[in-house]
């Protein structure tokens, strides 16, 4: 994606432009709390799989199959970042390559993982919108307060860590503020009048959304697969809710 020996500032500049371009390509307007899953489903032939991936994996991108798998045990804010991160691999990764993204943040990670993180941040919070929000709604003093951090992450629907990393990278906070505000997001949100859904597990059950379901339905309607095969494919995709009614009776 970026050229060798580019400065970090140049990398960030290029990725900010690319993230904005991809938002427009996916039909995402300037609404900060947009539905990223819906945007992908409406774009080409994307399939989103939400499943338990273990504690060390946040997401997987199967580039050739147009599939993104997201760890269901992440918070809503983290899951949005993961999807945006995997989008970078989908759009700019090597052809024929699958990408498995680790959960932990590591500044010394590979250049492509670093770029994917920067892209994801700008995809969720475009540079101009981010600065505008800070200077119009937040910046009344020289120091950021907890209420400022909450207001930013709630506005852009970003996780606490993603918000702090972005603020630090943009020069608004330092290591001291980062460590001061890194923990306690749930209680802090509650006591300041916000809902805590952004910091809670975003999906309680595994599921599959998008093109896979449409393709399965189409194959069955064209008599290319049997009813039993149709149901088998849905069950494999964690969609027993389609195959079975609430009382356990198979749908007709």
Residue, then its C-alpha position, 0 to 999 in steps of 0.5 A: x500500500x505505502x512506498x518503502x521508506x515513507x515517513x510515518x506522517x506520510x503513511x498516515x496522510x496517505x491512509x487518511x485519504x484512502x480511508x475516506x475514499x473507501x467510505x465513499x465507495x461503500x456509501x457511508x456518509x459523514x454519520x459518525x455512528x454508522x452501521x459498518x456491518x450493514x455497509x459491507x453487506x450492501x457492498x458487493x458480495x460480502x459475508x460477515x461471520x461472527x464467531x468465537x475465535x479465542x482470546x488471541x485473534x480479533x478477526x480474519x479476512x478471507x480475501x478471495x472469498x469476500x469473507x470477514x470473520x470477527x471475534x464475537x467476544x469483543x466489545x462493540x467498539x473493538x468489533x467495529x475497529x476489527x472490521x475496519x482493520x480487516x477491510x484494509x487487508x481486503x482492499x490492499x492485501x496481497x491476492x490469494x492471502x488470508x489474514x489473521x489479526x491478533x487481539x493485542x496492540x503492538x506498535x512494533x507489529x508488521x508494517x501491513x498490520x500497522x497500516x491496517x490499524x491506522x486505516x481502521x482508525x481513519x475509516x471510523x473517524x475521518x481525519x477532518x471530522x475528528x479534528x472538527x469535533x474536537x475543536x468545536x465540541x471539546x477543546x476548551x482547555x489545554x488538557x483532555x478530561x475524562x468527559x472529553x474522552x467519553x464524548x469522543x469515543x461515544x460520538x465515533x463509536x470507537x473503543x477506549x483504546x482506539x480512541x486513546x491511541x488516535x488522540x496520542x498519535x494526533x498529539x492531543x495526549x501523552x503517555x500520562x493521559x493514556x495510562x490515566x484513562x485506559x481502564x474503567x470505561x464501563x463505570x465511567x460511561x455509566x456515571x457520566x450518563x452514557x449507555x455502556x453498550x459500546x464497552x460490552x460484548x457486541x454479540x452473544x451468539x455466533x451468526x453469519x450475515x450477508x451474501x452467504x445466506x442469499x447464495x444459499x437461498x438462491x441455490x435452493x430456489x434454483x433446485x441446485x441443492x436439496x432442502x436438506x443440503x440447504x438446511x445443512x449449509x445454514x446450520x454450519x453458518x450458525x443460522x439455526x434460527x432460519x432452519x428451526x422455529x423457536x419451538x424447534x420445529x423445522x420451517x417449511 
